[in-house]
Amino acid sequence: MTVSVLVGADGSVERAEVADSSGFDTLDDAALETVRSRWRFVPARHGGIAVESWVLVPIRFALIEAKR
C-alpha cells in the first residue's frame, strides 16, 4: 500500500491518506494510525527554510506464521 502524507514544516504528520490501498481496510487503518501517531519526518526545504510538503510512503506488510 501507499500512504500520502502531508509533512509539516516541523516534521510532524499534518495529514495522512490512503493513496493506494492494500485491499484490506484493517491493514490500511493500522498503517494510517501508525503514521499519524508515531512517525516524524525531516521536512522539505525551500531556500533553506523548512516547508510543508506531500510525500508518498510505501508500506509493506509481512505476515509471519506464529510458532506453536
CHARMM-style PDB file with segment names, atoms N, HN, CA, C and O in Angstrom:
ATOM      1  N   MET     1       0.832  -1.169   0.000  1.00  0.00      PROA
ATOM      2  CA  MET     1       0.000   0.000   0.000  1.00  0.00      PROA
ATOM      3  C   MET     1       0.876   1.231   0.000  1.00  0.00      PROA
ATOM      4  O   MET     1       2.075   1.160   0.272  1.00  0.00      PROA
ATOM      5  N   THR     2       0.262   2.368  -0.310  1.00  0.00      PROA
ATOM      6  HN  THR     2      -0.711   2.426  -0.530  1.00  0.00      PROA
ATOM      7  CA  THR     2       0.987   3.629  -0.297  1.00  0.00      PROA
ATOM      8  C   THR     2       0.168   4.661   0.478  1.00  0.00      PROA
ATOM      9  O   THR     2      -1.043   4.783   0.293  1.00  0.00      PROA
ATOM     10  N   VAL     3       0.850   5.393   1.342  1.00  0.00      PROA
ATOM     11  HN  VAL     3       1.834   5.294   1.493  1.00  0.00      PROA
ATOM     12  CA  VAL     3       0.210   6.445   2.126  1.00  0.00      PROA
ATOM     13  C   VAL     3       0.736   7.788   1.637  1.00  0.00      PROA
ATOM     14  O   VAL     3       1.942   7.979   1.478  1.00  0.00      PROA
ATOM     15  N   SER     4      -0.180   8.706   1.403  1.00  0.00      PROA
ATOM     16  HN  SER     4      -1.159   8.552   1.533  1.00  0.00      PROA
ATOM     17  CA  SER     4       0.171  10.080   1.048  1.00  0.00      PROA
ATOM     18  C   SER     4       0.183  10.886   2.339  1.00  0.00      PROA
ATOM     19  O   SER     4      -0.815  10.934   3.058  1.00  0.00      PROA
ATOM     20  N   VAL     5       1.324  11.523   2.633  1.00  0.00      PROA
ATOM     21  HN  VAL     5       2.135  11.484   2.049  1.00  0.00      PROA
ATOM     22  CA  VAL     5       1.499  12.213   3.913  1.00  0.00      PROA
ATOM     23  C   VAL     5       1.828  13.682   3.671  1.00  0.00      PROA
ATOM     24  O   VAL     5       2.714  14.012   2.882  1.00  0.00      PROA
ATOM     25  N   LEU     6       1.103  14.556   4.361  1.00  0.00      PROA
ATOM     26  HN  LEU     6       0.383  14.288   5.002  1.00  0.00      PROA
ATOM     27  CA  LEU     6       1.440  15.975   4.368  1.00  0.00      PROA
ATOM     28  C   LEU     6       2.339  16.194   5.581  1.00  0.00      PROA
ATOM     29  O   LEU     6       1.897  16.113   6.727  1.00  0.00      PROA
ATOM     30  N   VAL     7       3.601  16.470   5.303  1.00  0.00      PROA
ATOM     31  HN  VAL     7       3.960  16.536   4.372  1.00  0.00      PROA
ATOM     32  CA  VAL     7       4.596  16.685   6.351  1.00  0.00      PROA
ATOM     33  C   VAL     7       4.672  18.173   6.651  1.00  0.00      PROA
ATOM     34  O   VAL     7       4.900  18.984   5.754  1.00  0.00      PROA
ATOM     35  N   GLY     8       4.482  18.524   7.904  1.00  0.00      PROA
ATOM     36  HN  GLY     8       4.297  17.864   8.633  1.00  0.00      PROA
ATOM     37  CA  GLY     8       4.548  19.916   8.317  1.00  0.00      PROA
ATOM     38  C   GLY     8       5.973  20.436   8.320  1.00  0.00      PROA
ATOM     39  O   GLY     8       6.926  19.660   8.239  1.00  0.00      PROA
ATOM     40  N   ALA     9       6.116  21.746   8.415  1.00  0.00      PROA
ATOM     41  HN  ALA     9       5.342  22.376   8.482  1.00  0.00      PROA
ATOM     42  CA  ALA     9       7.437  22.366   8.441  1.00  0.00      PROA
ATOM     43  C   ALA     9       8.254  21.917   9.646  1.00  0.00      PROA
ATOM     44  O   ALA     9       9.481  22.019   9.638  1.00  0.00      PROA
ATOM     45  N   ASP    10       7.574  21.415  10.690  1.00  0.00      PROA
ATOM     46  HN  ASP    10       6.578  21.332  10.696  1.00  0.00      PROA
ATOM     47  CA  ASP    10       8.283  20.914  11.868  1.00  0.00      PROA
ATOM     48  C   ASP    10       8.540  19.410  11.806  1.00  0.00      PROA
ATOM     49  O   ASP    10       9.079  18.837  12.753  1.00  0.00      PROA
ATOM     50  N   GLY    11       8.162  18.763  10.699  1.00  0.00      PROA
ATOM     51  HN  GLY    11       7.725  19.228   9.929  1.00  0.00      PROA
ATOM     52  CA  GLY    11       8.395  17.330  10.530  1.00  0.00      PROA
ATOM     53  C   GLY    11       7.257  16.456  11.007  1.00  0.00      PROA
ATOM     54  O   GLY    11       7.318  15.232  10.887  1.00  0.00      PROA
ATOM     55  N   SER    12       6.214  17.077  11.550  1.00  0.00      PROA
ATOM     56  HN  SER    12       6.164  18.071  11.648  1.00  0.00      PROA
ATOM     57  CA  SER    12       5.073  16.293  12.034  1.00  0.00      PROA
ATOM     58  C   SER    12       4.162  15.902  10.876  1.00  0.00      PROA
ATOM     59  O   SER    12       4.212  16.499   9.800  1.00  0.00      PROA
ATOM     60  N   VAL    13       3.331  14.894  11.112  1.00  0.00      PROA
ATOM     61  HN  VAL    13       3.290  14.409  11.985  1.00  0.00      PROA
ATOM     62  CA  VAL    13       2.351  14.470  10.117  1.00  0.00      PROA
ATOM     63  C   VAL    13       1.108  15.345  10.277  1.00  0.00      PROA
ATOM     64  O   VAL    13       0.404  15.263  11.284  1.00  0.00      PROA
ATOM     65  N   GLU    14       0.850  16.178   9.277  1.00  0.00      PROA
ATOM     66  HN  GLU    14       1.421  16.244   8.459  1.00  0.00      PROA
ATOM     67  CA  GLU    14      -0.326  17.042   9.298  1.00  0.00      PROA
ATOM     68  C   GLU    14      -1.558  16.285   8.810  1.00  0.00      PROA
ATOM     69  O   GLU    14      -2.649  16.446   9.357  1.00  0.00      PROA
ATOM     70  N   ARG    15      -1.379  15.459   7.777  1.00  0.00      PROA
ATOM     71  HN  ARG    15      -0.493  15.328   7.332  1.00  0.00      PROA
ATOM     72  CA  ARG    15      -2.447  14.636   7.218  1.00  0.00      PROA
ATOM     73  C   ARG    15      -1.855  13.363   6.659  1.00  0.00      PROA
ATOM     74  O   ARG    15      -0.711  13.338   6.206  1.00  0.00      PROA
ATOM     75  N   ALA    16      -2.654  12.299   6.695  1.00  0.00      PROA
ATOM     76  HN  ALA    16      -3.583  12.319   7.063  1.00  0.00      PROA
ATOM     77  CA  ALA    16      -2.246  11.032   6.081  1.00  0.00      PROA
ATOM     78  C   ALA    16      -3.475  10.412   5.447  1.00  0.00      PROA
ATOM     79  O   ALA    16      -4.537  10.330   6.064  1.00  0.00      PROA
ATOM     80  N   GLU    17      -3.317   9.973   4.200  1.00  0.00      PROA
ATOM     81  HN  GLU    17      -2.454  10.039   3.699  1.00  0.00      PROA
ATOM     82  CA  GLU    17      -4.417   9.398   3.442  1.00  0.00      PROA
ATOM     83  C   GLU    17      -3.925   8.169   2.686  1.00  0.00      PROA
ATOM     84  O   GLU    17      -2.747   8.063   2.345  1.00  0.00      PROA
ATOM     85  N   VAL    18      -4.840   7.251   2.431  1.00  0.00      PROA
ATOM     86  HN  VAL    18      -5.798   7.337   2.707  1.00  0.00      PROA
ATOM     87  CA  VAL    18      -4.505   6.089   1.610  1.00  0.00      PROA
ATOM     88  C   VAL    18      -4.423   6.538   0.156  1.00  0.00      PROA
ATOM     89  O   VAL    18      -5.403   7.036  -0.398  1.00  0.00      PROA
ATOM     90  N   ALA    19      -3.266   6.366  -0.458  1.00  0.00      PROA
ATOM     91  HN  ALA    19      -2.470   5.961  -0.007  1.00  0.00      PROA
ATOM     92  CA  ALA    19      -3.086   6.693  -1.873  1.00  0.00      PROA
ATOM     93  C   ALA    19      -3.314   5.453  -2.731  1.00  0.00      PROA
ATOM     94  O   ALA    19      -3.840   5.543  -3.840  1.00  0.00      PROA
ATOM     95  N   ASP    20      -2.912   4.290  -2.205  1.00  0.00      PROA
ATOM     96  HN  ASP    20      -2.485   4.217  -1.304  1.00  0.00      PROA
ATOM     97  CA  ASP    20      -3.066   3.014  -2.901  1.00  0.00      PROA
ATOM     98  C   ASP    20      -3.325   1.964  -1.826  1.00  0.00      PROA
ATOM     99  O   ASP    20      -2.436   1.652  -1.035  1.00  0.00      PROA
ATOM    100  N   SER    21      -4.528   1.424  -1.796  1.00  0.00      PROA
ATOM    101  HN  SER    21      -5.250   1.677  -2.439  1.00  0.00      PROA
ATOM    102  CA  SER    21      -4.946   0.509  -0.735  1.00  0.00      PROA
ATOM    103  C   SER    21      -4.240  -0.849  -0.800  1.00  0.00      PROA
ATOM    104  O   SER    21      -3.822  -1.308  -1.863  1.00  0.00      PROA
ATOM    105  N   SER    22      -4.126  -1.462   0.356  1.00  0.00      PROA
ATOM    106  HN  SER    22      -4.465  -1.089   1.220  1.00  0.00      PROA
ATOM    107  CA  SER    22      -3.613  -2.831   0.438  1.00  0.00      PROA
ATOM    108  C   SER    22      -4.686  -3.820   0.005  1.00  0.00      PROA
ATOM    109  O   SER    22      -4.395  -4.975  -0.308  1.00  0.00      PROA
ATOM    110  N   GLY    23      -5.925  -3.355  -0.009  1.00  0.00      PROA
ATOM    111  HN  GLY    23      -6.162  -2.417   0.245  1.00  0.00      PROA
ATOM    112  CA  GLY    23      -7.051  -4.238  -0.316  1.00  0.00      PROA
ATOM    113  C   GLY    23      -7.768  -4.713   0.930  1.00  0.00      PROA
ATOM    114  O   GLY    23      -8.788  -5.398   0.850  1.00  0.00      PROA
ATOM    115  N   PHE    24      -7.226  -4.343   2.091  1.00  0.00      PROA
ATOM    116  HN  PHE    24      -6.398  -3.787   2.156  1.00  0.00      PROA
ATOM    117  CA  PHE    24      -7.809  -4.756   3.366  1.00  0.00      PROA
ATOM    118  C   PHE    24      -7.952  -3.527   4.263  1.00  0.00      PROA
ATOM    119  O   PHE    24      -6.956  -2.903   4.631  1.00  0.00      PROA
ATOM    120  N   ASP    25      -9.188  -3.183   4.613  1.00  0.00      PROA
ATOM    121  HN  ASP    25      -9.997  -3.690   4.314  1.00  0.00      PROA
ATOM    122  CA  ASP    25      -9.439  -1.990   5.425  1.00  0.00      PROA
ATOM    123  C   ASP    25      -8.686  -2.016   6.749  1.00  0.00      PROA
ATOM    124  O   ASP    25      -8.192  -0.982   7.200  1.00  0.00      PROA
ATOM    125  N   THR    26      -8.594  -3.181   7.374  1.00  0.00      PROA
ATOM    126  HN  THR    26      -8.996  -4.020   7.008  1.00  0.00      PROA
ATOM    127  CA  THR    26      -7.911  -3.298   8.667  1.00  0.00      PROA
ATOM    128  C   THR    26      -6.436  -2.922   8.540  1.00  0.00      PROA
ATOM    129  O   THR    26      -5.902  -2.214   9.394  1.00  0.00      PROA
ATOM    130  N   LEU    27      -5.780  -3.390   7.488  1.00  0.00      PROA
ATOM    131  HN  LEU    27      -6.214  -3.965   6.795  1.00  0.00      PROA
ATOM    132  CA  LEU    27      -4.361  -3.064   7.290  1.00  0.00      PROA
ATOM    133  C   LEU    27      -4.188  -1.588   6.940  1.00  0.00      PROA
ATOM    134  O   LEU    27      -3.272  -0.934   7.439  1.00  0.00      PROA
ATOM    135  N   ASP    28      -5.062  -1.067   6.085  1.00  0.00      PROA
ATOM    136  HN  ASP    28      -5.805  -1.599   5.680  1.00  0.00      PROA
ATOM    137  CA  ASP    28      -4.989   0.354   5.731  1.00  0.00      PROA
ATOM    138  C   ASP    28      -5.153   1.223   6.972  1.00  0.00      PROA
ATOM    139  O   ASP    28      -4.394   2.170   7.177  1.00  0.00      PROA
ATOM    140  N   ASP    29      -6.146   0.899   7.801  1.00  0.00      PROA
ATOM    141  HN  ASP    29      -6.762   0.130   7.635  1.00  0.00      PROA
ATOM    142  CA  ASP    29      -6.390   1.680   9.025  1.00  0.00      PROA
ATOM    143  C   ASP    29      -5.210   1.609   9.981  1.00  0.00      PROA
ATOM    144  O   ASP    29      -4.841   2.615  10.588  1.00  0.00      PROA
ATOM    145  N   ALA    30      -4.615   0.429  10.121  1.00  0.00      PROA
ATOM    146  HN  ALA    30      -4.915  -0.388   9.629  1.00  0.00      PROA
ATOM    147  CA  ALA    30      -3.461   0.271  11.014  1.00  0.00      PROA
ATOM    148  C   ALA    30      -2.273   1.089  10.519  1.00  0.00      PROA
ATOM    149  O   ALA    30      -1.569   1.711  11.314  1.00  0.00      PROA
ATOM    150  N   ALA    31      -2.053   1.088   9.219  1.00  0.00      PROA
ATOM    151  HN  ALA    31      -2.625   0.582   8.573  1.00  0.00      PROA
ATOM    152  CA  ALA    31      -0.946   1.869   8.656  1.00  0.00      PROA
ATOM    153  C   ALA    31      -1.174   3.362   8.875  1.00  0.00      PROA
ATOM    154  O   ALA    31      -0.255   4.073   9.282  1.00  0.00      PROA
ATOM    155  N   LEU    32      -2.379   3.839   8.613  1.00  0.00      PROA
ATOM    156  HN  LEU    32      -3.125   3.262   8.283  1.00  0.00      PROA
ATOM    157  CA  LEU    32      -2.675   5.258   8.816  1.00  0.00      PROA
ATOM    158  C   LEU    32      -2.506   5.663  10.275  1.00  0.00      PROA
ATOM    159  O   LEU    32      -1.928   6.710  10.568  1.00  0.00      PROA
ATOM    160  N   GLU    33      -3.001   4.848  11.179  1.00  0.00      PROA
ATOM    161  HN  GLU    33      -3.471   3.998  10.942  1.00  0.00      PROA
ATOM    162  CA  GLU    33      -2.889   5.157  12.611  1.00  0.00      PROA
ATOM    163  C   GLU    33      -1.423   5.223  13.039  1.00  0.00      PROA
ATOM    164  O   GLU    33      -1.034   6.117  13.792  1.00  0.00      PROA
ATOM    165  N   THR    34      -0.618   4.286  12.564  1.00  0.00      PROA
ATOM    166  HN  THR    34      -0.933   3.561  11.953  1.00  0.00      PROA
ATOM    167  CA  THR    34       0.803   4.271  12.914  1.00  0.00      PROA
ATOM    168  C   THR    34       1.523   5.501  12.370  1.00  0.00      PROA
ATOM    169  O   THR    34       2.295   6.141  13.085  1.00  0.00      PROA
ATOM    170  N   VAL    35       1.270   5.831  11.105  1.00  0.00      PROA
ATOM    171  HN  VAL    35       0.643   5.311  10.525  1.00  0.00      PROA
ATOM    172  CA  VAL    35       1.911   7.008  10.505  1.00  0.00      PROA
ATOM    173  C   VAL    35       1.505   8.273  11.257  1.00  0.00      PROA
ATOM    174  O   VAL    35       2.351   9.110  11.573  1.00  0.00      PROA
ATOM    175  N   ARG    36       0.215   8.409  11.543  1.00  0.00      PROA
ATOM    176  HN  ARG    36      -0.471   7.729  11.286  1.00  0.00      PROA
ATOM    177  CA  ARG    36      -0.283   9.624  12.207  1.00  0.00      PROA
ATOM    178  C   ARG    36       0.232   9.768  13.635  1.00  0.00      PROA
ATOM    179  O   ARG    36       0.523  10.881  14.073  1.00  0.00      PROA
ATOM    180  N   SER    37       0.347   8.678  14.356  1.00  0.00      PROA
ATOM    181  HN  SER    37       0.111   7.774  14.000  1.00  0.00      PROA
ATOM    182  CA  SER    37       0.658   8.778  15.785  1.00  0.00      PROA
ATOM    183  C   SER    37       2.133   8.601  16.137  1.00  0.00      PROA
ATOM    184  O   SER    37       2.553   9.015  17.218  1.00  0.00      PROA
ATOM    185  N   ARG    38       2.924   8.002  15.260  1.00  0.00      PROA
ATOM    186  HN  ARG    38       2.583   7.666  14.382  1.00  0.00      PROA
ATOM    187  CA  ARG    38       4.294   7.659  15.652  1.00  0.00      PROA
ATOM    188  C   ARG    38       5.394   8.186  14.748  1.00  0.00      PROA
ATOM    189  O   ARG    38       6.542   8.276  15.183  1.00  0.00      PROA
ATOM    190  N   TRP    39       5.092   8.531  13.529  1.00  0.00      PROA
ATOM    191  HN  TRP    39       4.159   8.458  13.176  1.00  0.00      PROA
ATOM    192  CA  TRP    39       6.142   8.898  12.590  1.00  0.00      PROA
ATOM    193  C   TRP    39       6.466  10.385  12.633  1.00  0.00      PROA
ATOM    194  O   TRP    39       5.594  11.221  12.869  1.00  0.00      PROA
ATOM    195  N   ARG    40       7.737  10.695  12.399  1.00  0.00      PROA
ATOM    196  HN  ARG    40       8.446  10.015  12.207  1.00  0.00      PROA
ATOM    197  CA  ARG    40       8.232  12.070  12.226  1.00  0.00      PROA
ATOM    198  C   ARG    40       9.100  12.055  10.970  1.00  0.00      PROA
ATOM    199  O   ARG    40       9.703  11.036  10.634  1.00  0.00      PROA
ATOM    200  N   PHE    41       9.154  13.164  10.300  1.00  0.00      PROA
ATOM    201  HN  PHE    41       8.663  13.992  10.573  1.00  0.00      PROA
ATOM    202  CA  PHE    41       9.907  13.275   9.059  1.00  0.00      PROA
ATOM    203  C   PHE    41      10.875  14.444   9.139  1.00  0.00      PROA
ATOM    204  O   PHE    41      10.717  15.343   9.965  1.00  0.00      PROA
ATOM    205  N   VAL    42      11.864  14.419   8.283  1.00  0.00      PROA
ATOM    206  HN  VAL    42      11.992  13.688   7.613  1.00  0.00      PROA
ATOM    207  CA  VAL    42      12.716  15.591   8.069  1.00  0.00      PROA
ATOM    208  C   VAL    42      11.973  16.424   7.034  1.00  0.00      PROA
ATOM    209  O   VAL    42      11.735  15.945   5.925  1.00  0.00      PROA
ATOM    210  N   PRO    43      11.604  17.648   7.363  1.00  0.00      PROA
ATOM    211  CA  PRO    43      10.805  18.439   6.432  1.00  0.00      PROA
ATOM    212  C   PRO    43      11.584  18.847   5.183  1.00  0.00      PROA
ATOM    213  O   PRO    43      12.812  18.937   5.185  1.00  0.00      PROA
ATOM    214  N   ALA    44      10.822  19.089   4.118  1.00  0.00      PROA
ATOM    215  HN  ALA    44       9.825  19.015   4.116  1.00  0.00      PROA
ATOM    216  CA  ALA    44      11.415  19.614   2.889  1.00  0.00      PROA
ATOM    217  C   ALA    44      11.909  21.032   3.156  1.00  0.00      PROA
ATOM    218  O   ALA    44      11.465  21.694   4.094  1.00  0.00      PROA
ATOM    219  N   ARG    45      12.828  21.483   2.318  1.00  0.00      PROA
ATOM    220  HN  ARG    45      13.188  20.945   1.556  1.00  0.00      PROA
ATOM    221  CA  ARG    45      13.345  22.845   2.460  1.00  0.00      PROA
ATOM    222  C   ARG    45      13.229  23.565   1.127  1.00  0.00      PROA
ATOM    223  O   ARG    45      13.435  22.989   0.059  1.00  0.00      PROA
ATOM    224  N   HSD    46      12.899  24.825   1.225  1.00  0.00      PROA
ATOM    225  HN  HSD    46      12.731  25.294   2.093  1.00  0.00      PROA
ATOM    226  CA  HSD    46      12.836  25.695   0.042  1.00  0.00      PROA
ATOM    227  C   HSD    46      13.581  26.974   0.401  1.00  0.00      PROA
ATOM    228  O   HSD    46      13.164  27.723   1.285  1.00  0.00      PROA
ATOM    229  N   GLY    47      14.685  27.213  -0.291  1.00  0.00      PROA
ATOM    230  HN  GLY    47      15.024  26.604  -1.009  1.00  0.00      PROA
ATOM    231  CA  GLY    47      15.504  28.383   0.025  1.00  0.00      PROA
ATOM    232  C   GLY    47      16.081  28.322   1.428  1.00  0.00      PROA
ATOM    233  O   GLY    47      16.289  29.354   2.066  1.00  0.00      PROA
ATOM    234  N   GLY    48      16.342  27.106   1.909  1.00  0.00      PROA
ATOM    235  HN  GLY    48      16.173  26.268   1.391  1.00  0.00      PROA
ATOM    236  CA  GLY    48      16.913  26.932   3.241  1.00  0.00      PROA
ATOM    237  C   GLY    48      15.908  26.982   4.375  1.00  0.00      PROA
ATOM    238  O   GLY    48      16.281  26.838   5.539  1.00  0.00      PROA
ATOM    239  N   ILE    49      14.636  27.184   4.051  1.00  0.00      PROA
ATOM    240  HN  ILE    49      14.334  27.301   3.105  1.00  0.00      PROA
ATOM    241  CA  ILE    49      13.589  27.275   5.075  1.00  0.00      PROA
ATOM    242  C   ILE    49      12.722  26.018   5.020  1.00  0.00      PROA
ATOM    243  O   ILE    49      12.301  25.601   3.941  1.00  0.00      PROA
ATOM    244  N   ALA    50      12.458  25.420   6.169  1.00  0.00      PROA
ATOM    245  HN  ALA    50      12.801  25.758   7.045  1.00  0.00      PROA
ATOM    246  CA  ALA    50      11.609  24.232   6.232  1.00  0.00      PROA
ATOM    247  C   ALA    50      10.190  24.593   5.809  1.00  0.00      PROA
ATOM    248  O   ALA    50       9.630  25.590   6.262  1.00  0.00      PROA
ATOM    249  N   VAL    51       9.615  23.765   4.931  1.00  0.00      PROA
ATOM    250  HN  VAL    51      10.071  22.955   4.562  1.00  0.00      PROA
ATOM    251  CA  VAL    51       8.259  23.998   4.430  1.00  0.00      PROA
ATOM    252  C   VAL    51       7.471  22.698   4.487  1.00  0.00      PROA
ATOM    253  O   VAL    51       8.047  21.610   4.495  1.00  0.00      PROA
ATOM    254  N   GLU    52       6.132  22.822   4.528  1.00  0.00      PROA
ATOM    255  HN  GLU    52       5.664  23.706   4.521  1.00  0.00      PROA
ATOM    256  CA  GLU    52       5.325  21.618   4.465  1.00  0.00      PROA
ATOM    257  C   GLU    52       5.308  21.103   3.040  1.00  0.00      PROA
ATOM    258  O   GLU    52       5.426  21.868   2.083  1.00  0.00      PROA
ATOM    259  N   SER    53       5.158  19.785   2.913  1.00  0.00      PROA
ATOM    260  HN  SER    53       5.063  19.163   3.690  1.00  0.00      PROA
ATOM    261  CA  SER    53       5.133  19.170   1.588  1.00  0.00      PROA
ATOM    262  C   SER    53       4.473  17.790   1.676  1.00  0.00      PROA
ATOM    263  O   SER    53       4.415  17.176   2.741  1.00  0.00      PROA
ATOM    264  N   TRP    54       3.985  17.330   0.540  1.00  0.00      PROA
ATOM    265  HN  TRP    54       4.033  17.829  -0.325  1.00  0.00      PROA
ATOM    266  CA  TRP    54       3.401  15.996   0.445  1.00  0.00      PROA
ATOM    267  C   TRP    54       4.471  14.997   0.056  1.00  0.00      PROA
ATOM    268  O   TRP    54       5.368  15.312  -0.726  1.00  0.00      PROA
ATOM    269  N   VAL    55       4.379  13.796   0.600  1.00  0.00      PROA
ATOM    270  HN  VAL    55       3.650  13.540   1.235  1.00  0.00      PROA
ATOM    271  CA  VAL    55       5.299  12.715   0.251  1.00  0.00      PROA
ATOM    272  C   VAL    55       4.495  11.419   0.179  1.00  0.00      PROA
ATOM    273  O   VAL    55       3.556  11.218   0.949  1.00  0.00      PROA
ATOM    274  N   LEU    56       4.871  10.543  -0.751  1.00  0.00      PROA
ATOM    275  HN  LEU    56       5.633  10.706  -1.377  1.00  0.00      PROA
ATOM    276  CA  LEU    56       4.251   9.225  -0.851  1.00  0.00      PROA
ATOM    277  C   LEU    56       5.151   8.220  -0.140  1.00  0.00      PROA
ATOM    278  O   LEU    56       6.350   8.145  -0.409  1.00  0.00      PROA
ATOM    279  N   VAL    57       4.559   7.452   0.767  1.00  0.00      PROA
ATOM    280  HN  VAL    57       3.585   7.513   0.985  1.00  0.00      PROA
ATOM    281  CA  VAL    57       5.323   6.496   1.563  1.00  0.00      PROA
ATOM    282  C   VAL    57       4.791   5.089   1.312  1.00  0.00      PROA
ATOM    283  O   VAL    57       3.636   4.802   1.626  1.00  0.00      PROA
ATOM    284  N   PRO    58       5.624   4.202   0.746  1.00  0.00      PROA
ATOM    285  CA  PRO    58       5.181   2.815   0.569  1.00  0.00      PROA
ATOM    286  C   PRO    58       5.208   2.081   1.910  1.00  0.00      PROA
ATOM    287  O   PRO    58       6.140   2.243   2.699  1.00  0.00      PROA
ATOM    288  N   ILE    59       4.187   1.282   2.153  1.00  0.00      PROA
ATOM    289  HN  ILE    59       3.431   1.150   1.513  1.00  0.00      PROA
ATOM    290  CA  ILE    59       4.096   0.479   3.376  1.00  0.00      PROA
ATOM    291  C   ILE    59       4.023  -0.983   2.956  1.00  0.00      PROA
ATOM    292  O   ILE    59       3.189  -1.364   2.135  1.00  0.00      PROA
ATOM    293  N   ARG    60       4.898  -1.788   3.524  1.00  0.00      PROA
ATOM    294  HN  ARG    60       5.576  -1.478   4.190  1.00  0.00      PROA
ATOM    295  CA  ARG    60       4.879  -3.228   3.243  1.00  0.00      PROA
ATOM    296  C   ARG    60       4.459  -3.974   4.492  1.00  0.00      PROA
ATOM    297  O   ARG    60       4.919  -3.670   5.593  1.00  0.00      PROA
ATOM    298  N   PHE    61       3.603  -4.931   4.321  1.00  0.00      PROA
ATOM    299  HN  PHE    61       3.229  -5.177   3.427  1.00  0.00      PROA
ATOM    300  CA  PHE    61       3.173  -5.784   5.427  1.00  0.00      PROA
ATOM    301  C   PHE    61       3.785  -7.155   5.223  1.00  0.00      PROA
ATOM    302  O   PHE    61       3.841  -7.658   4.101  1.00  0.00      PROA
ATOM    303  N   ALA    62       4.241  -7.759   6.304  1.00  0.00      PROA
ATOM    304  HN  ALA    62       4.195  -7.351   7.216  1.00  0.00      PROA
ATOM    305  CA  ALA    62       4.782  -9.115   6.250  1.00  0.00      PROA
ATOM    306  C   ALA    62       4.010  -9.954   7.266  1.00  0.00      PROA
ATOM    307  O   ALA    62       4.012  -9.667   8.464  1.00  0.00      PROA
ATOM    308  N   LEU    63       3.363 -10.975   6.770  1.00  0.00      PROA
ATOM    309  HN  LEU    63       3.361 -11.208   5.797  1.00  0.00      PROA
ATOM    310  CA  LEU    63       2.655 -11.903   7.637  1.00  0.00      PROA
ATOM    311  C   LEU    63       3.561 -13.070   7.957  1.00  0.00      PROA
ATOM    312  O   LEU    63       4.023 -13.784   7.067  1.00  0.00      PROA
ATOM    313  N   ILE    64       3.804 -13.250   9.224  1.00  0.00      PROA
ATOM    314  HN  ILE    64       3.429 -12.670   9.947  1.00  0.00      PROA
ATOM    315  CA  ILE    64       4.709 -14.301   9.668  1.00  0.00      PROA
ATOM    316  C   ILE    64       3.912 -15.323  10.476  1.00  0.00      PROA
ATOM    317  O   ILE    64       3.162 -14.981  11.390  1.00  0.00      PROA
ATOM    318  N   GLU    65       4.098 -16.560  10.113  1.00  0.00      PROA
ATOM    319  HN  GLU    65       4.707 -16.838   9.371  1.00  0.00      PROA
ATOM    320  CA  GLU    65       3.382 -17.640  10.811  1.00  0.00      PROA
ATOM    321  C   GLU    65       3.938 -17.786  12.220  1.00  0.00      PROA
ATOM    322  O   GLU    65       5.148 -17.892  12.419  1.00  0.00      PROA
ATOM    323  N   ALA    66       3.037 -17.789  13.185  1.00  0.00      PROA
ATOM    324  HN  ALA    66       2.054 -17.702  13.023  1.00  0.00      PROA
ATOM    325  CA  ALA    66       3.442 -17.939  14.588  1.00  0.00      PROA
ATOM    326  C   ALA    66       3.831 -19.387  14.866  1.00  0.00      PROA
ATOM    327  O   ALA    66       3.176 -20.319  14.400  1.00  0.00      PROA
ATOM    328  N   LYS    67       4.903 -19.561  15.629  1.00  0.00      PROA
ATOM    329  HN  LYS    67       5.436 -18.804  16.007  1.00  0.00      PROA
ATOM    330  CA  LYS    67       5.321 -20.907  16.023  1.00  0.00      PROA
ATOM    331  C   LYS    67       4.525 -21.334  17.227  1.00  0.00      PROA
ATOM    332  O   LYS    67       4.260 -20.534  18.124  1.00  0.00      PROA
ATOM    333  N   ARG    68       4.149 -22.573  17.250  1.00  0.00      PROA
ATOM    334  HN  ARG    68       4.364 -23.223  16.522  1.00  0.00      PROA
ATOM    335  CA  ARG    68       3.371 -23.095  18.375  1.00  0.00      PROA
ATOM    336  C   ARG    68       4.245 -23.813  19.352  1.00  0.00      PROA
ATOM    337  OT1 ARG    68       3.757 -24.319  20.363  1.00  0.00      PROA
TER     338      ARG     68
END
